[in-house]
């Protein structure tokens, strides 16, 4: 990329953010690649009434093809909205069905759409009072869409007539207030729409380069015998996503957790409940809070409560204390799964899924403040000359440890092909203005080039240091870049946050606390994860040890792989660092692993006889 082009790029970006503003809308979203329930291709008849979807019955990804056309670019998630009506919404984020930009910088036009599968309205009359309703929100946790002005930044609803034409029946330009979801109902009272293959479409227009102009919809209903004010339903739903089960982190090494489990478990978790019932009497409900330890499959109850929820109540807090649960102090990696469950005596299968909110937290071999998904991006300020600039993120240890590698979440549209430097710092000897920062110089660095592409399901780049880096107390992990006029973006999680004054940025020897408020964005978490050793550092260079334990064959077509050296135990993690297989005790140390894994990229972690932990990449299925 030439300097002239990069300069032009900076000029084009000016309407979106000033050069000092470093937190931006996301330019790519891997979650689009995940597909929920499928099967529409085999449908030979249109859907009957009633039509309903609150998006809680499917995992994150594309809308369920049983009810929606899958290619419009909408993303089912519970990460982008604020104060949703029920768990999960459909966000029209402006990115295409693969999570990529739809157009060049500065371009505005038609963006995402959420299109229903055909619905049978044949035989109905205008007097049957058929209405389509939904709740909508402009913007995301990052902020509202750009004000419309003369540009078409708007939300539209269109109906498909019997002759196959799409007709606009409602339009909303970008509003200023985006705090709550708002209700809209539209009559389907023209005979041209009352046919056997009716479809409706909710679509957006806006900027096409990133997710700046995003909208979300929730609780979509289409049925007869309704009115324009019919916003109620016999349903009480969970809403807000749960926080981490840990007090300080979203994930941490199990050996660090085991030093002081009582300190590490969170003292508060919460979701919210919305009562969509018309009332008028309040609805009595009960709720449970459970903490499951996986793969042990042990469960502890940490909460039981009840209340009478007023009709129409919104965002009623359901709060519990996970630290009251029991977690076994064992060395094996594990997951903590929180569940907050509403007991409402509902019988409608369409709404049962939204009665439970859950979240998994890893106790593995890495620290994290993020949940593995980005809602925005963070970049170092571009410059054409000068020294490298860095981000450094603080981590606090329960016992001395060693950093083997860093995982970093690059936004490939701007970071792919760029050369960065991973770094580890000790903490400074003294505090500045009461804040503990990194030492003036890093104690270890590793320069690497961000790949142009990553395997499916692997959003992180792993950078392995030449030798494990000893750390104790508090340390800082981060990355830097040489001067470049191009923005080099890394994922930024808006649903979780590192503690205040834990993220630093700036030039070497002069790193200062990074304040999201000055960058017009809520607090969040830089998506950077140090992988810890948990063992004794040996004198053998890491490259030599890795070479002696090179797995073969790699790729493996069937999950069978040989380990050419002695080891104590093997564990396999997926591309997000989650444990997906643990070697049974009876097979510990065997020279051949038989891994029942789907095709993809994994990390095989070997505990060596001297206590060192070695991680090797492994492709399964010829990846």
Secondary structure, DSSP 8 states (H G I E B T S, - for coil): --HHHHHHHHHHHTTT--TT--EEE-S--GGGG-B----GGG--S-B-S-EEE-STTS-SBB--TTTB-TTSB-EEESSS-SS-SSS-EEEE-S--TTS--SS-TT-EEEEEEEEB--B--TT--GGG--EEEEEEEESBTTB-----TTS--EEEEEEE-TTS-EEEEEEEE--S--SS-EEEEEE---GGG-STTB-EEEEEEEESSSSTT-EEEEEEEEESS--TT----S-EEE-S----SBSS-SEEEHHHHTT-HHHHB-S-EEEEEEE----SS-EEEEEEEEEEEETTTEEEEEEEEEEEE-TT--SEEEEE-GGGS-----SS-EEEEEEEEEE-----TTTGGGGEEEEEEEEESB-BSS-S--SEEEE----SSSS-EEEEEEEE-SS-EEEEEEEE-B-HHHHTT-EEEEEEEEB-SS-BTTB--B-SS-SEEEEEE--S---TT---EEEEEEEEEEE-SEEEEEEEE---SS--EEEEESSS---TT-EEEEETT--EE--GGGGTS---EE-EEEEE--S---SS-HHHHHHHT--BSSSBSSSEEE--S--SEEEEE-TTS-EEEE--GGGTT-SEEE----SEEEEEEEE-TTS-EEEEEEEES--
